[in-house]
């Protein structure tokens, strides 16, 4: 047993074993799967694109469908099994059920070998017996579940409280579309640094490197990558582009910062929106970027240095206390990209759906409103305030906006200037983007003006 406890990620070319270790670490330590995955690839210098792709698919896919896989496994498991064995069974069944290019017998054989290395012959025999029984008998259908909300929760592997909540908020069909989309791998998108290069020039560089890419139909500075790895392109390495989801480009667009202005990005780390603001200002003016966690500010500094932007100052500061320190009416525009449940980015961080609780959402609104309170004080008369989140929950989005406006009569919602294809989605100065809308993250944006005094 002690030998199993000491087991760490050891890259010996075995992708499945590495995926299993990542999954176990996510479960035991509440670690983020995306960070662990990147750390594993970098630490063990996994250069082969096929190995990186398979490791990513196995890790995310098994996490995405954890509840569904447990539903399929339940009739075949007799008694209690160790946590690592359960994850090995999930990982193996994911390959057998969802990945057509991996022969089922190969997935079973590999699982048995892993069980032997990590455990003993008895565990290997159990794993072999369960998986071969599934091969013979097949898995049960989710159609056997009578309640449609429970069925949808198991089919898409989301907690039932969340499915019930979204069905109530958006209706069954729209909730179902969103839940299905959450299990689709995200598209690679990059934001071109237009202070240094044009979108056409960026596309030409990628073409010369053999990377398939196209211009976005939504955001003019966004490009979609259909091949390659964004972080390995010369565009990224030379500071000609930033890796960023397309929806995440909306806040800076709505903020509409102008060259020479003084802008405050209140919850800035790791700096994706901060650098977007600076680029839109043509690197002229001042951008103050603060974050509660001082160690995260290094990421902002790294991003601004890579992109060649020198108007950003990163300072450790709790946005809920910033008004007392920074001075009243001292900024032309303020962005509050607030801490939130992250329910719009579950395709990138599938572990979120298993760790969030319903009571978390109300607690987050208290923080969101405190940040907005300070933003009002810091904003100049006629200044613009933008509130954004990467969630799709109405409590954190429309609910926070309503509570904010009720507390601040000097603030008014204003119509946002959005990409043409999104204008009709705007409602009362607010925009909710769902993952299924254009294959991006779920995102919310609202804009306000401080009435002149």
N, C-alpha and C positions, 0 to 999 in steps of 0.2 A: 504493500500500500504506500509506504514511504517513497518508493521509486516513482509511483504515479504522481505523487504530490510535487515532486521535483521536476516533473516533465515540463520543459519549455519548448518554444518554437525552435526546431532544429531543421534547417533546410538541407535535405539530402536528395532533393529532386522530387520528393513525394508531395505533390500538390494537395492531395486529399488529407494527408496528415497535418499539413500546415493549416488548412482550412478548419480542421477539427480543433486545433489548438486555439485559433482565433475565436471560434464560436464558444468554446469553453471559457475563455477569458472575458468575452462580452457578457456571458451569463453570470459568472462569478463576481466580476469586478465592476459591472455596470459600465464597462468601457465602450467607447464609440467604435463601431465596426469599421467605419471608413478610415479612422485614424490608425487602428490596428492593422488594417489591410495595407495602407500606405507604408507604415513602419516596417512591416514584414517584407514587402517588396524592396524597400530601400536597404534595410539591414542585411538582407541576404543576397542583394544585388541580382534579383531575378530578372535577367535580361530578355529571356525568350518571351516573345509576345504571346505565344499560345499558353505558356505556363501562367503568365500574369492574367490573361483573360479567363482561364479556367479557374484560377484561385479566386478571382473576383466573382465569377458567376456562382461558384459553389458556396462561397461565404454569404453573399447577398441573397441568393436564391433560397438557401436553407433557412436563413433568418426570415425572409419575406413570407415563407409558407409554413412557419413553425406550427401554428394551430391546425392547419390543414393536414400536415404530415402526422401530427399526433392523433388526429381523428382517424386517419388511415391505419396507423400503427396499433391503436388501442385493442382491436380484437385479437391481435397476434401476440401481445405481450402478456405473459403469465407471471404475476408477482412483481416485486420491485426490482428495478435495474439501476445501476449507478448512473450518475449524471452524465459522465463521459460516454457511457454505452448508449444512453438515449440520444445524445447528440450524434454519435456515430450512426445510429439507425436512421435518424432524420436525414443526415447528410447522404447516406447511401440510397434511401428511398427517394430523395429529391432527384438524384441522378437517374434512378430507374423509371420514375414516373414523369419527369418533366424534360429530361435531356435525351432527345432521340439519337444523337450522334454517339452516345456512350452505350455500348452493349450492356444489357442488364447483368449478364453473368460476370462481366468484368468488374462492375461496381460491387457485386457480391463478393467476389474473390478478393478484391482490394480491402473491403471492410473486414473480412476474416483475418487477413494479414495484419491489419492495424490492430485488431482486437488481440491477436497473439502478442504483438510487440508491447502493447500498453497494459495488457492484463495477463491472462493465462488461457490454456486450452479450453477450459470449461466455458469461459466467456466467449471465446471464439466460436465454440460449438453452438452456444445460444444465439449469437448474432447470425451465424450461418443458417440455423433452423428457422428463425423469424423471417429472414429475407427470402429464403427459398420457398417458404410457405406463401409469401406474398406473390412470388413469381408464379406459383401454381394456381392460386385462388383469385388473384387480383385484389384490388382495394374496393371497399364499399363506396357507394355513391352518396354524395352530399344531398341528393334528392330525397334520401330517406329521412331527412330532418324536416319535421312538419312546420315548425315556425319559420317564417320567411326571413325574419331579421336574424335569428340564430343561424339559419342556413347561409345567409349572406356573410355573416361574421366568420363562419368556418371555411366557407369557399374562398374568401379573400384573405383569411388569416388576420383579422383585426379583432380587438376586444369588443365584446358585445355591447358594453356601455357606450362605446364610441360609435358603433354602427347605429344603435338606437338613437343616439343624439343627432347624428347627421341625417338620418331618415326623417326625424322630426323637423329639423331645420330646413332641409332642402328637398324633401320628398324621396321616395324609394329609388326612382330611376336615376336622378342626379347623384344621389349618394352612392348607388351601385357603380356608376361610371367612374366616380372618383376613387372608390375602393379598388376597382380593377386596375385603374391607371397607376395606383401606388405601387403595384407589383411589376410595372414595366421599367426596364433599365433606363436611366436618364440619358438624354442626349448630351454629348459634349458641346459646350458653347464657350466662346471666348469673346471678350470685349476689346475691340481694337483701340489702342492708345492713339487717338487722332491728333495729339500734339506732336507726334513723331512720324506718323505713317497714315496713308489712306486705306480704306477698306479694300479697294481694288489692289493696291500694292501688297497688302497682307495676303490676299487670296493668291496672288501670283507667287509669293514666297512659298506658301504651302504647296502649291502645285509643283514647284521645282523640287520640293522635298518629298514628293510622292504622297502627300496627304490630301485626301479627298475632302473638300470643304465647299460651302456655299454661303451666300449672303442671306441673312434672315429676312423674312417678309414682315417682321414686326418691328424690331429695334434696328435702326439704321447702322449702329456701330457694332452690331452683333454678327458673328459668323458661327455656323454649325459645322462641326467636324464629323464626318462619316467614317473616318479611318484614323489610324495613328493614335498617339497619346498627347494631349494638349501640353502637358508639362515638359515633354521632351522636344517640342518644336523650338526652332530658333526664335519664333515670334515671342514666345514666353520668356526664353532665356535672355534675350536682348532687350526686354522691356517694351516690345512693340504691342503686347496684348496681355490681358488679364484673364484668368480662368474664372468665369462667373456665370451663374444661371441667368437665363434671359429675363425672367420675372424680377430678379434681383437688380436689374438695371432700371426698373421703373422709378424707385424713389428719387434718384438723382435727376432723372428726366423731369419728374413732376416738380421737384424743388426749383429747377430752372435757374441755377446760380449763374451770375454774370461776372465777367472779368472785373477785377478791382474790388469786389464786394468782400465783406467779412462774414464768413459762414461758420456755423457750429454744427459738427456731427457729434451728437451727444453719446451714443453707444457705438463706438466706431470700429473696434477690433473685429476681424483682422484687417480691415481697411479696404475692402472691395468697393464699398459705396463712397468712402472718403476719397479714394483715388479717382473714381468716376467724377465726383464733384470737381476736383482739381483739374481734371482734363477738360471738363465743360467750361471751366473758367479760363482755359488756355494758359494755365499755370501763372495767372495774374491775380493778385489779391491775397487773402489770408483764409486758411481753413484750420480751425481748431478742432482736433480730434481727441476725444476723451473716452476713457473706459474705466470701469470700476477695478478691473484686474490689471495691475501694472505690468505683469509679465507678458500680457498680450500685446502691449504697445510695441514690442520689438517687431512683431509681425507687420504693424503699420509702417514702421521705419524701413523694414526690408522691402516692402512693396513700393513705397515712394522712391526709395533709392534705385530700385530696379527699373522703375518707369521713368526716372529722370524728372520727378516732380519736387519742387523745393518750396512750395507755399504752405505745406502742411506742418503743423506743430502738434505732436502727440503728447498728451499730458495725462497722468493718472488722476482720475477724479470721478466721484460718484455723481452722476447726473442729477440725482435727487437733492443734492446739496449745492449744485453749481451756481445757482442764482446769487447766493450770498457771497461767492468768491469772485465771480466774473463781472459783476456789475449789471445794473438794470439797463434795458434797451441798448445793448451793445452789439447786437448782431443783425445783419440784414435778413438772413434766413437761417432757420434751424431745422435739422433733420433729427427726428426721434425714431430710429429704427429699433424698436423696443424689444427687450427680452420677452419671449413668448413660448408657447408650448411646442412650437416647431412642427405642428401637425401638417404643414404644407410640404415638408421636405422628407417625408417618410420613405420615399423611394431611394433617397440617398443615405438615409439613416434609419433602416428598418427596425432597429432596436428601440426606437422612440415609442412605437405603438405598444410595446410590451411593458414599458416602464412608467409611462404617464398615467396619472390618476385624474378622475373627474374633478376632484377638489383642488387640484393644482391650478385649474383655469381661473377660478375666482381669486386665488392668491396672487396670480400674475397680474390681474387687472389693477390691483392696489399699487403695484410697482409702476405699471404703465401710466397711471394717472398722476403719480408723484413726479415722474419724469416730465410729463406734459405740463404740469403746474409750473415747474422751473423754466421750461422753454418759453412760456408766455411772458414771464418776467424779463427774460433775456432778450426778447424780440423787440426790435424797433417798431414804432407805429407804422402801419401799412406793410410791415414785414410778413414774410411767408413762413408758415410752419407746416412741415410734412410729417405725418405719422404713418409708420409702416410696420408690418409684421410678416413673418413667413409662416402664418397659420391660416386656417380656413374656418376657424371657430367664431361664431357671431358674438359670443360673450367678450372675447378679447378684441374684436374688431369693431363692428357697429355698436356693440354695447359700451365699449370704452369711449368711442366718439360721442355717443349720446350723453354719457356721464360727464365727459370733459366739457362739452358745450353748455350743459346745464350749470356747471360751476364757473364758467368764464363767458359772460355775456359780451365781453369786448372782442371775442373771437367769432369769426363767421366762416362757414364752409364756402370754398370757392370752386368753380369748375376747373378741372385739370386739363392741361394740354397734353393729349396722349397720342400715340401712334393711331393712325386713322382706323385701323381694324379693331381697336379697343374702345373707341369713343362711345359706341352704343352700349358698352357694358358698364359705363359710369352711371352711378345712381346717387343723386344728392351729394355730389362731390366726393364720392367714395367709389373705389374699384376693388372688386374681389376677383382675383384670377384663380381658377381651379386647375389642378394638374392636367385635366383632360382638355382644357381650352386650346392650348397650342404646345402641349408636351413639355411644359416647364414646371417649376415648383409652384405650389399653391402660395399666393401672395396677396396682401391687402395694402392699399395705399389710400390715404385721405389727405386733403390739403386745406389749410385754413389761412385767413388773413387777419392780422391784428388791426382793428379799426383805428383810423387816425385820431389823434388827440388834439 
